[in-house]
């Protein structure tokens, strides 16, 4: 073997873990989840009557936050768009009673208002659910949709001046009579895709719109412990101006239009909104769904956590070097403020994309990173169906026992390590021998809570065997001998501290290998 390469300590990126434990967020498709429970139990369940065993299971997993996705009310106009959508109807064949019936509702992101429908338990049911979470040491996350409202929202008729509007009807708008006469409202949109035709676009260039949305945000935050802000980047000033440049600002109820943006729109919405919300509700977390490389910008505006979609994309592309680069090149605080996931309601089920071995390696990586880890209901059981958010009910799927066992093993191993506690270091793998490029397939994350012992998350994301050296970021390694145990496997090793310092820990792992190595120190024999 060639002389091994060594790593300059400066080439490692260290991330101090700023929280006692990384939060574990569990997302639930509320409407389908309650319907499934009701079908299983033979009686209607609401948020107020969820079995206590459910809360106990979340607590055992280490869940810190539960996100009730889809808890807000929708209405018949938005539902009619779902019923008419040909693509959606093809996807909805998985509904047990077939598409076009009562199992199809409006999108939970085309809301009629921030209130909980009685079918889910109403406001009192939400309060009971939150209290039961608190008794188990968990917290509640709810959606806030800043960009738009649904077609059934009362503001369209009562406060039409809050919306982006055009002079005439176009494919991007819809006509509606209001208290101020006929208006042509713009549908909400992501500038890279066609409009969402079940929504109406709010106009953030107007102070009145900002004030109204701040009031809504405060009302949501009063009923939970954190808000997940849908498509949060769409209301950034430059993004909004570019998206809606062709739509002039309405200058009040007169129906006249003004191309000039008011001075009050010169500042961003989020910093003031987040600051005022946290002042009124201390401890309220802000989570941003965000794309386009704008994650760090939203973190700088006050968000506690932001989606790490790029990491997910590189994992499902099966691009080990891209994953490694994403983790190693992250800014010091970026990983600690990232929401890392393999699934959510917008993505295909990970068990339908990755093999069991790939899934295991990717899951250990995501669970072993600093920041917030996100699990989606059904992920731990190997669900395969991507459920359209418009569905109120979805068929039950067979449980994949091998995936259940995999996650049970991973969580059991993680509980026996320092992962999520103390200091964290992302290590740079170095070549095992000159000309061996397989070090680029590894991601290595070190955690240390009670020195000198420490733990190392090590994954080889390639489909073939790979080798590297890893030099732990531990002081005085040579003062100890080390007993190394794989907490998600059966391997046990003994190594000299001097060898671990230079050339480092030699790793030779099979394709999609995943190890959680616990290093226990003993006095070095000399």
GULO-227655 format. One record per residue (C-alpha): residue number from 1; residue in one letter; z, y, x. Coordinates in Angstrom, 1 decimal. Each point is the difference from the previous one (the first is absolute). Layout:
N
SITE:num:residuo:pz:py:px
SITE:NUM:A:Z:Y:X
...
! end
This chain:
526
SITE:num:residuo:pz:py:px
SITE:1:X:0.0:0.0:0.0
SITE:2:X:-0.8:3.5:1.2
SITE:3:X:2.8:2.4:0.9
SITE:4:X:1.3:1.3:-3.3
SITE:5:X:-0.4:3.6:-1.0
SITE:6:X:3.2:2.0:-0.5
SITE:7:X:0.7:2.8:-2.5
SITE:8:X:0.9:3.6:0.9
SITE:9:X:3.2:0.7:-2.1
SITE:10:X:-1.7:3.2:-1.1
SITE:11:X:-2.7:-1.9:-1.7
SITE:12:X:2.4:-1.1:-2.7
SITE:13:X:0.7:2.0:-3.1
SITE:14:X:3.6:0.0:-1.0
SITE:15:X:1.1:0.8:-3.6
SITE:16:X:3.7:0.6:-0.7
SITE:17:X:0.9:-1.6:-3.2
SITE:18:X:1.4:2.8:-2.1
SITE:19:X:1.3:-2.1:-2.9
SITE:20:X:2.7:-2.7:-0.2
SITE:21:X:-2.6:-2.4:-1.3
SITE:22:X:-3.7:0.4:-0.9
SITE:23:X:-0.4:0.3:-3.7
SITE:24:X:-1.6:-2.9:-1.9
SITE:25:X:-1.9:1.2:-3.0
SITE:26:X:-0.9:-2.5:-2.8
SITE:27:X:-2.8:1.2:-2.3
SITE:28:X:-0.2:-1.3:-3.6
SITE:29:X:-2.8:0.3:-2.4
SITE:30:X:2.5:0.9:-2.7
SITE:31:X:-2.0:-0.8:-3.2
SITE:32:X:-1.4:-3.3:1.2
SITE:33:X:3.3:-1.0:1.6
SITE:34:X:2.0:0.5:-3.2
SITE:35:X:-2.7:-1.7:-2.1
SITE:36:X:0.0:-3.0:2.2
SITE:37:X:3.8:-0.2:-0.2
SITE:38:X:-0.1:0.4:-3.7
SITE:39:X:-2.6:-2.8:-0.3
SITE:40:X:2.1:-2.3:2.2
SITE:41:X:3.3:0.7:-1.8
SITE:42:X:-1.5:-0.1:-3.5
SITE:43:X:1.4:3.4:-0.9
SITE:44:X:-0.8:3.6:0.7
SITE:45:X:1.6:1.4:3.2
SITE:46:X:0.3:3.6:0.9
SITE:47:X:1.3:1.9:3.1
SITE:48:X:3.4:-0.2:-1.6
SITE:49:X:0.0:-3.8:-0.4
SITE:50:X:-1.4:-1.3:3.3
SITE:51:X:2.0:-3.1:1.0
SITE:52:X:2.7:0.7:2.6
SITE:53:X:-1.4:-2.8:2.2
SITE:54:X:-3.0:2.2:0.7
SITE:55:X:2.2:2.7:1.6
SITE:56:X:1.8:-2.7:1.9
SITE:57:X:-3.2:-1.4:1.5
SITE:58:X:-1.1:3.5:1.1
SITE:59:X:3.3:0.6:1.6
SITE:60:X:-0.2:-3.4:1.9
SITE:61:X:-3.4:1.0:1.3
SITE:62:X:1.3:3.2:1.4
SITE:63:X:-1.9:2.3:-2.4
SITE:64:X:1.3:3.5:0.2
SITE:65:X:-2.3:1.7:-2.5
SITE:66:X:-1.8:-1.2:-3.1
SITE:67:X:-3.2:1.9:-1.1
SITE:68:X:-0.7:-0.3:-3.7
SITE:69:X:-3.8:0.7:0.0
SITE:70:X:-1.4:0.8:-3.4
SITE:71:X:3.2:0.9:-1.8
SITE:72:X:-1.3:3.3:-1.6
SITE:73:X:-1.7:0.3:-3.4
SITE:74:X:-3.7:-0.1:-0.5
SITE:75:X:-2.0:0.7:-3.1
SITE:76:X:-2.9:-1.1:-2.2
SITE:77:X:-2.7:2.3:1.5
SITE:78:X:0.6:-1.2:3.5
SITE:79:X:0.2:-3.6:-1.3
SITE:80:X:-3.4:0.4:-1.6
SITE:81:X:-1.5:0.7:3.4
SITE:82:X:1.4:-3.2:1.3
SITE:83:X:-1.3:-2.0:-2.9
SITE:84:X:-3.5:1.5:0.4
SITE:85:X:-0.2:-0.5:3.8
SITE:86:X:-2.5:-2.8:0.7
SITE:87:X:1.3:-0.7:3.5
SITE:88:X:3.6:-0.1:-1.1
SITE:89:X:-0.8:-2.3:-2.9
SITE:90:X:-1.6:-2.5:2.4
SITE:91:X:3.2:0.1:2.1
SITE:92:X:2.2:-0.3:-3.0
SITE:93:X:-1.1:-3.5:-1.0
SITE:94:X:3.2:-1.2:1.6
SITE:95:X:2.0:1.4:-2.9
SITE:96:X:1.3:-3.0:-2.0
SITE:97:X:-1.4:1.2:-3.3
SITE:98:X:-3.2:1.4:1.4
SITE:99:X:-1.2:3.5:0.7
SITE:100:X:-0.3:2.7:-2.7
SITE:101:X:3.2:-1.0:-1.8
SITE:102:X:3.6:1.2:0.2
SITE:103:X:0.4:-1.2:3.6
SITE:104:X:-2.1:2.9:1.2
SITE:105:X:1.8:3.4:0.2
SITE:106:X:-0.7:3.4:1.5
SITE:107:X:0.3:0.4:3.8
SITE:108:X:3.6:0.7:1.1
SITE:109:X:-1.5:2.9:2.0
SITE:110:X:-1.5:1.6:-3.1
SITE:111:X:3.4:0.9:-1.5
SITE:112:X:0.7:1.6:-3.4
SITE:113:X:3.3:1.3:1.4
SITE:114:X:2.9:-0.8:2.2
SITE:115:X:2.0:-2.1:-2.5
SITE:116:X:0.6:-3.7:-0.3
SITE:117:X:-1.5:-1.7:-3.1
SITE:118:X:2.4:-1.9:-2.3
SITE:119:X:-2.0:-3.2:0.6
SITE:120:X:1.3:0.1:3.6
SITE:121:X:3.5:1.0:-1.0
SITE:122:X:-0.3:3.8:-0.3
SITE:123:X:2.0:2.5:2.0
SITE:124:X:3.3:-1.8:-0.6
SITE:125:X:-1.5:-3.3:1.3
SITE:126:X:-1.1:1.8:3.2
SITE:127:X:3.5:1.4:0.5
SITE:128:X:1.5:-3.5:-0.5
SITE:129:X:-2.4:-1.5:2.5
SITE:130:X:0.8:2.7:2.6
SITE:131:X:3.7:-0.5:-0.4
SITE:132:X:-0.3:-3.7:0.5
SITE:133:X:-2.0:0.6:3.2
SITE:134:X:2.7:2.3:1.2
SITE:135:X:2.7:-2.6:-0.6
SITE:136:X:-1.9:-2.3:2.4
SITE:137:X:-0.5:2.7:2.6
SITE:138:X:-3.7:0.6:-0.8
SITE:139:X:-1.9:3.1:-1.0
SITE:140:X:-2.7:0.9:-2.5
SITE:141:X:-3.5:1.4:0.8
SITE:142:X:-2.3:1.4:-2.7
SITE:143:X:-3.5:1.4:0.0
SITE:144:X:-0.8:3.7:0.0
SITE:145:X:-3.7:0.7:-0.6
SITE:146:X:-0.7:3.5:1.3
SITE:147:X:-3.7:0.2:-0.2
SITE:148:X:-0.8:-0.5:-3.7
SITE:149:X:1.3:-1.1:-3.4
SITE:150:X:-1.5:-2.4:-2.6
SITE:151:X:-2.2:1.0:-3.0
SITE:152:X:3.0:-0.3:-2.3
SITE:153:X:2.2:2.5:1.8
SITE:154:X:1.2:2.8:-2.3
SITE:155:X:-0.8:2.7:2.6
SITE:156:X:-3.7:-0.4:-0.7
SITE:157:X:0.4:1.6:-3.4
SITE:158:X:3.2:2.0:0.5
SITE:159:X:-0.5:1.3:3.6
SITE:160:X:-3.7:-0.2:0.7
SITE:161:X:0.2:2.7:2.7
SITE:162:X:1.6:-2.5:2.4
SITE:163:X:-3.2:-1.9:0.6
SITE:164:X:-3.2:0.2:2.0
SITE:165:X:-2.8:1.0:-2.5
SITE:166:X:-3.7:0.6:-0.1
SITE:167:X:-2.1:2.4:-2.0
SITE:168:X:-2.1:-2.8:-1.5
SITE:169:X:0.3:-3.7:-0.5
SITE:170:X:-1.2:-2.1:3.0
SITE:171:X:0.4:-3.7:1.0
SITE:172:X:3.2:1.1:1.8
SITE:173:X:1.6:1.6:-3.1
SITE:174:X:0.8:-0.6:-3.6
SITE:175:X:0.3:2.4:-3.0
SITE:176:X:3.2:0.4:-2.0
SITE:177:X:1.2:2.4:-2.6
SITE:178:X:3.2:1.8:1.0
SITE:179:X:2.2:2.7:-1.4
SITE:180:X:-2.1:2.4:2.1
SITE:181:X:-3.3:-1.4:-1.3
SITE:182:X:-2.5:-2.5:1.4
SITE:183:X:0.4:-0.8:3.7
SITE:184:X:-1.9:-2.1:2.4
SITE:185:X:2.6:-1.8:2.1
SITE:186:X:-0.8:-1.6:3.4
SITE:187:X:1.0:-3.7:0.4
SITE:188:X:2.3:-0.8:2.9
SITE:189:X:-1.7:-1.3:3.1
SITE:190:X:0.1:-1.1:3.6
SITE:191:X:-2.8:1.9:1.6
SITE:192:X:-1.5:-3.2:1.4
SITE:193:X:-0.3:-1.8:-3.3
SITE:194:X:-1.2:0.7:-3.6
SITE:195:X:2.5:1.8:-2.3
SITE:196:X:2.8:-2.0:-1.7
SITE:197:X:-1.2:0.5:-3.6
SITE:198:X:3.4:-0.8:-1.6
SITE:199:X:1.6:3.1:1.7
SITE:200:X:-0.1:3.8:0.1
SITE:201:X:0.3:1.9:3.3
SITE:202:X:2.9:2.4:0.6
SITE:203:X:-0.9:3.3:1.8
SITE:204:X:2.3:0.5:2.9
SITE:205:X:-1.6:3.4:0.8
SITE:206:X:2.1:1.4:-2.9
SITE:207:X:3.7:0.9:0.3
SITE:208:X:0.6:-1.1:-3.6
SITE:209:X:-1.3:-3.6:0.8
SITE:210:X:2.2:-0.2:3.1
SITE:211:X:3.0:1.1:-2.0
SITE:212:X:-0.7:-2.5:-2.8
SITE:213:X:-0.4:-2.9:2.5
SITE:214:X:3.2:1.0:1.9
SITE:215:X:1.8:-0.2:-3.3
SITE:216:X:-1.5:-3.4:-0.7
SITE:217:X:0.9:-1.2:3.5
SITE:218:X:3.7:1.1:-0.5
SITE:219:X:0.1:-1.8:-3.3
SITE:220:X:-1.2:-3.2:1.6
SITE:221:X:2.3:0.3:3.0
SITE:222:X:3.0:0.3:-2.3
SITE:223:X:-0.6:-3.5:-1.3
SITE:224:X:-0.5:-1.9:3.3
SITE:225:X:0.8:0.0:3.8
SITE:226:X:-3.5:0.7:1.3
SITE:227:X:-3.5:0.8:-1.1
SITE:228:X:-3.2:-1.7:1.1
SITE:229:X:-2.6:2.8:-0.2
SITE:230:X:-3.4:-1.3:-1.0
SITE:231:X:-3.0:1.2:2.1
SITE:232:X:2.3:2.6:1.5
SITE:233:X:-2.7:1.5:2.3
SITE:234:X:-2.2:1.1:-2.9
SITE:235:X:2.2:3.1:-0.6
SITE:236:X:-0.1:1.2:3.6
SITE:237:X:-1.4:3.5:0.0
SITE:238:X:-3.1:-0.6:2.1
SITE:239:X:-0.8:-3.4:-1.7
SITE:240:X:0.4:1.5:-3.5
SITE:241:X:-2.1:3.1:0.8
SITE:242:X:-2.8:-2.1:1.4
SITE:243:X:0.1:-2.5:-2.9
SITE:244:X:-0.1:2.7:-2.7
SITE:245:X:-2.0:2.8:1.7
SITE:246:X:-2.7:-0.2:-2.7
SITE:247:X:2.5:0.5:-2.8
SITE:248:X:1.2:3.7:-0.1
SITE:249:X:3.6:0.8:-0.9
SITE:250:X:0.7:0.9:-3.6
SITE:251:X:1.5:3.4:-0.3
SITE:252:X:2.3:-0.7:-2.9
SITE:253:X:-0.6:-0.6:-3.7
SITE:254:X:-2.8:2.5:-0.3
SITE:255:X:-2.4:-2.6:1.2
SITE:256:X:-1.2:2.1:2.9
SITE:257:X:-0.4:-1.5:3.5
SITE:258:X:0.9:1.3:3.4
SITE:259:X:-1.4:-1.4:3.3
SITE:260:X:2.8:1.5:2.1
SITE:261:X:3.0:-2.3:0.7
SITE:262:X:3.3:1.8:-0.7
SITE:263:X:2.2:0.9:2.9
SITE:264:X:2.7:-2.3:-1.3
SITE:265:X:-2.2:-3.0:0.6
SITE:266:X:0.0:0.7:3.7
SITE:267:X:2.9:-2.3:0.6
SITE:268:X:0.3:-3.7:-0.4
SITE:269:X:1.6:-1.5:-3.1
SITE:270:X:1.9:-2.8:1.7
SITE:271:X:2.5:1.8:2.4
SITE:272:X:1.5:2.1:-2.8
SITE:273:X:-0.1:-2.8:-2.6
SITE:274:X:1.7:-2.5:2.3
SITE:275:X:2.6:2.5:1.2
SITE:276:X:1.0:1.1:-3.5
SITE:277:X:0.1:-3.6:-1.2
SITE:278:X:2.2:-1.1:2.8
SITE:279:X:2.3:3.0:-0.6
SITE:280:X:0.4:-1.0:-3.6
SITE:281:X:0.1:-3.8:0.7
SITE:282:X:1.3:-0.6:3.5
SITE:283:X:-1.2:-3.2:1.5
SITE:284:X:-3.1:-0.2:-2.1
SITE:285:X:-2.7:-1.7:2.1
SITE:286:X:-3.6:1.1:0.0
SITE:287:X:-2.7:-2.6:0.5
SITE:288:X:-3.7:1.0:0.3
SITE:289:X:-3.0:-2.1:-0.8
SITE:290:X:-2.3:1.6:2.5
SITE:291:X:-3.3:-0.8:1.9
SITE:292:X:-2.6:1.7:2.2
SITE:293:X:2.3:0.3:3.0
SITE:294:X:2.2:2.6:-1.8
SITE:295:X:3.2:-2.1:0.3
SITE:296:X:1.7:2.0:2.8
SITE:297:X:-1.0:3.3:-1.7
SITE:298:X:1.8:-1.0:-3.2
SITE:299:X:3.0:-1.2:2.1
SITE:300:X:0.1:3.5:1.5
SITE:301:X:0.1:1.5:-3.5
SITE:302:X:3.1:-1.9:-0.9
SITE:303:X:-0.9:-3.6:-1.1
SITE:304:X:2.4:-2.6:1.2
SITE:305:X:-2.5:-2.8:0.0
SITE:306:X:-3.8:-0.2:-0.2
SITE:307:X:-2.4:-2.9:-0.6
SITE:308:X:-1.3:-1.7:3.2
SITE:309:X:-3.3:-1.1:-1.4
SITE:310:X:-1.7:-0.1:3.3
SITE:311:X:2.3:-2.8:1.2
SITE:312:X:-0.7:-2.0:-3.1
SITE:313:X:-3.8:0.5:0.4
SITE:314:X:0.1:-1.2:3.6
SITE:315:X:2.0:-3.1:-1.0
SITE:316:X:-2.4:-1.0:-2.8
SITE:317:X:-3.0:0.8:2.3
SITE:318:X:1.5:-2.6:2.4
SITE:319:X:-0.2:2.6:2.8
SITE:320:X:3.0:-0.8:2.4
SITE:321:X:-0.9:2.7:2.4
SITE:322:X:-0.2:2.6:-2.8
SITE:323:X:3.5:-1.1:-1.2
SITE:324:X:1.4:0.2:3.5
SITE:325:X:-1.6:3.4:0.6
SITE:326:X:1.4:1.3:-3.4
SITE:327:X:3.5:-1.0:0.9
SITE:328:X:0.0:1.0:3.7
SITE:329:X:-1.7:3.4:-0.5
SITE:330:X:2.2:1.1:-2.9
SITE:331:X:1.8:3.3:0.5
SITE:332:X:3.8:-0.5:0.7
SITE:333:X:1.1:0.5:-3.6
SITE:334:X:-3.1:-1.4:-1.7
SITE:335:X:0.9:-3.7:-0.3
SITE:336:X:3.5:0.9:-1.1
SITE:337:X:-1.4:2.0:-2.9
SITE:338:X:-2.7:-2.5:-0.9
SITE:339:X:-0.2:-2.2:-3.1
SITE:340:X:-1.4:-3.3:1.4
SITE:341:X:-1.4:-2.5:-2.4
SITE:342:X:-2.3:-3.0:-0.6
SITE:343:X:-0.3:0.6:-3.7
SITE:344:X:0.4:2.6:-2.7
SITE:345:X:-1.6:0.4:-3.4
SITE:346:X:-3.1:1.6:1.5
SITE:347:X:-0.8:-2.8:2.4
SITE:348:X:-1.1:-3.6:-0.3
SITE:349:X:2.7:-2.6:0.2
SITE:350:X:0.6:-0.8:3.7
SITE:351:X:0.1:-3.8:-0.7
SITE:352:X:-3.6:0.3:-1.3
SITE:353:X:-1.1:1.5:3.4
SITE:354:X:2.0:-1.5:2.8
SITE:355:X:0.7:-3.7:0.8
SITE:356:X:3.6:-1.1:0.0
SITE:357:X:0.2:0.3:3.8
SITE:358:X:-1.6:3.5:0.0
SITE:359:X:2.3:1.0:-2.9
SITE:360:X:3.1:-1.1:1.9
SITE:361:X:-0.9:2.0:3.1
SITE:362:X:-0.9:3.1:-2.0
SITE:363:X:3.2:-0.3:-2.1
SITE:364:X:2.3:-0.3:3.0
SITE:365:X:-1.7:3.0:1.6
SITE:366:X:0.3:2.2:-3.2
SITE:367:X:3.7:-1.1:-0.5
SITE:368:X:0.8:0.5:3.7
SITE:369:X:-1.2:3.6:0.3
SITE:370:X:2.1:3.1:-0.4
SITE:371:X:-0.5:2.0:-3.2
SITE:372:X:-0.2:-1.1:-3.6
SITE:373:X:-1.3:-3.5:-0.8
SITE:374:X:-1.7:-0.4:-3.4
SITE:375:X:-0.1:-3.3:-1.9
SITE:376:X:-2.0:-0.4:-3.3
SITE:377:X:1.2:-2.1:-2.9
SITE:378:X:-1.6:-3.4:0.4
SITE:379:X:-0.7:0.3:3.7
SITE:380:X:2.9:-2.3:1.0
SITE:381:X:-1.3:-2.7:-2.3
SITE:382:X:-3.6:0.2:1.2
SITE:383:X:-1.6:1.6:-3.0
SITE:384:X:-3.8:0.2:0.2
SITE:385:X:-1.0:2.2:-3.0
SITE:386:X:-0.5:3.7:0.6
SITE:387:X:1.3:1.3:-3.4
SITE:388:X:-1.7:3.2:-1.3
SITE:389:X:2.7:2.6:-0.6
SITE:390:X:-1.4:0.5:-3.5
SITE:391:X:1.3:-3.4:-1.1
SITE:392:X:3.2:-0.3:-2.0
SITE:393:X:0.1:-3.8:0.4
SITE:394:X:-1.4:-2.4:2.6
SITE:395:X:-0.2:-3.8:0.2
SITE:396:X:2.7:-1.9:2.0
SITE:397:X:-1.2:-1.4:3.3
SITE:398:X:1.1:-3.2:1.7
SITE:399:X:2.5:0.5:2.8
SITE:400:X:-1.3:-0.8:3.5
SITE:401:X:3.0:-1.8:1.4
SITE:402:X:-1.2:0.2:3.6
SITE:403:X:0.0:3.8:-0.3
SITE:404:X:3.5:0.0:-1.6
SITE:405:X:1.3:-2.1:2.9
SITE:406:X:-1.7:2.3:2.5
SITE:407:X:1.6:3.2:-1.3
SITE:408:X:3.4:-1.8:-0.4
SITE:409:X:-0.2:-1.0:3.7
SITE:410:X:-1.0:3.5:1.1
SITE:411:X:2.8:1.8:-2.0
SITE:412:X:2.6:-2.6:1.2
SITE:413:X:-1.0:0.6:3.6
SITE:414:X:-0.1:3.8:-0.4
SITE:415:X:3.6:0.0:-1.3
SITE:416:X:1.1:-1.6:3.2
SITE:417:X:-1.4:2.7:2.2
SITE:418:X:0.3:3.7:0.8
SITE:419:X:-3.4:0.8:-1.7
SITE:420:X:0.5:3.2:-1.9
SITE:421:X:3.2:1.0:1.9
SITE:422:X:0.7:2.0:3.1
SITE:423:X:-2.8:1.0:2.4
SITE:424:X:-3.6:-1.2:-0.3
SITE:425:X:-2.7:0.0:2.7
SITE:426:X:-3.7:-0.8:-0.5
SITE:427:X:-1.0:-1.9:3.2
SITE:428:X:-3.4:0.1:1.6
SITE:429:X:-1.2:-3.6:0.8
SITE:430:X:-1.5:-0.3:3.4
SITE:431:X:-2.6:-2.4:1.4
SITE:432:X:1.3:-3.5:0.8
SITE:433:X:-2.7:-0.2:2.8
SITE:434:X:-2.7:2.1:1.3
SITE:435:X:-3.0:0.0:-2.4
SITE:436:X:1.9:-1.6:-2.9
SITE:437:X:-0.6:2.4:-2.9
SITE:438:X:2.2:-1.9:-2.5
SITE:439:X:3.0:2.3:0.4
SITE:440:X:-1.8:2.3:-2.5
SITE:441:X:0.8:-2.5:-2.7
SITE:442:X:3.7:0.5:0.1
SITE:443:X:2.4:2.3:-1.7
SITE:444:X:3.6:0.1:1.4
SITE:445:X:2.9:1.8:-1.6
SITE:446:X:3.5:-0.1:1.6
SITE:447:X:3.2:0.7:-1.8
SITE:448:X:3.5:0.4:1.5
SITE:449:X:3.2:0.7:-1.9
SITE:450:X:2.8:-1.5:2.1
SITE:451:X:-0.9:0.1:3.7
SITE:452:X:-0.7:-1.9:2.1
SITE:453:X:-1.4:-2.4:-2.6
SITE:454:X:-3.3:0.9:-1.7
SITE:455:X:-2.9:-1.4:-2.1
SITE:456:X:-3.8:0.0:0.4
SITE:457:X:-2.5:-0.3:-2.8
SITE:458:X:-3.1:-1.5:1.6
SITE:459:X:-3.3:-0.8:-1.8
SITE:460:X:-3.4:-1.1:1.2
SITE:461:X:-2.4:1.2:-2.6
SITE:462:X:-3.1:-1.7:1.5
SITE:463:X:-1.2:-3.4:-1.4
SITE:464:X:0.1:-1.5:3.5
SITE:465:X:2.7:-0.5:2.7
SITE:466:X:0.9:3.2:1.8
SITE:467:X:2.2:0.9:3.0
SITE:468:X:1.9:3.1:1.2
SITE:469:X:3.0:1.2:1.9
SITE:470:X:2.6:2.1:-1.9
SITE:471:X:2.5:2.1:1.9
SITE:472:X:3.0:0.7:-2.2
SITE:473:X:1.3:3.6:-0.1
SITE:474:X:3.5:-1.1:0.9
SITE:475:X:2.2:1.4:2.8
SITE:476:X:1.4:-2.3:2.7
SITE:477:X:-1.9:-3.1:-1.2
SITE:478:X:0.6:-1.6:3.4
SITE:479:X:3.8:0.0:-0.4
SITE:480:X:-0.3:-2.9:-2.6
SITE:481:X:-1.5:-3.3:-0.6
SITE:482:X:-1.6:-0.2:-3.4
SITE:483:X:0.1:-2.7:-2.8
SITE:484:X:-3.1:0.7:-2.2
SITE:485:X:-0.1:-1.6:-3.5
SITE:486:X:-2.9:0.3:-2.4
SITE:487:X:1.7:0.9:-3.3
SITE:488:X:-3.0:-0.9:-2.1
SITE:489:X:-0.8:-3.2:2.0
SITE:490:X:1.7:-2.7:2.0
SITE:491:X:-0.7:1.1:3.6
SITE:492:X:2.8:0.8:2.4
SITE:493:X:-0.5:1.3:3.6
SITE:494:X:2.0:1.0:3.0
SITE:495:X:-1.2:2.8:2.3
SITE:496:X:1.3:1.9:3.0
SITE:497:X:0.6:3.7:-0.6
SITE:498:X:-1.9:0.9:3.2
SITE:499:X:-3.1:-1.8:-1.2
SITE:500:X:0.1:1.8:-3.3
SITE:501:X:0.1:3.3:1.8
SITE:502:X:-2.9:-0.9:2.2
SITE:503:X:-2.6:-1.3:-0.8
SITE:504:X:1.5:-0.2:-3.5
SITE:505:X:0.3:-2.5:-2.8
SITE:506:X:-3.1:-2.3:0.0
SITE:507:X:-1.3:-0.6:-3.5
SITE:508:X:-2.6:-2.7:-0.6
SITE:509:X:-0.4:-0.2:-3.8
SITE:510:X:-2.4:-2.0:-2.2
SITE:511:X:-2.4:1.7:-2.4
SITE:512:X:1.9:2.1:-2.6
SITE:513:X:3.2:-0.9:1.8
SITE:514:X:3.2:1.8:-1.2
SITE:515:X:3.4:-0.1:1.7
SITE:516:X:3.2:1.8:-0.5
SITE:517:X:1.8:-0.4:3.3
SITE:518:X:3.7:0.7:0.3
SITE:519:X:1.2:0.7:3.6
SITE:520:X:3.6:-0.9:0.7
SITE:521:X:1.5:1.1:3.3
SITE:522:X:2.1:-2.0:2.4
SITE:523:X:1.2:0.8:3.5
SITE:524:X:-2.8:-0.5:2.5
SITE:525:X:0.6:-2.8:2.5
SITE:526:X:-0.8:1.2:3.5
! end
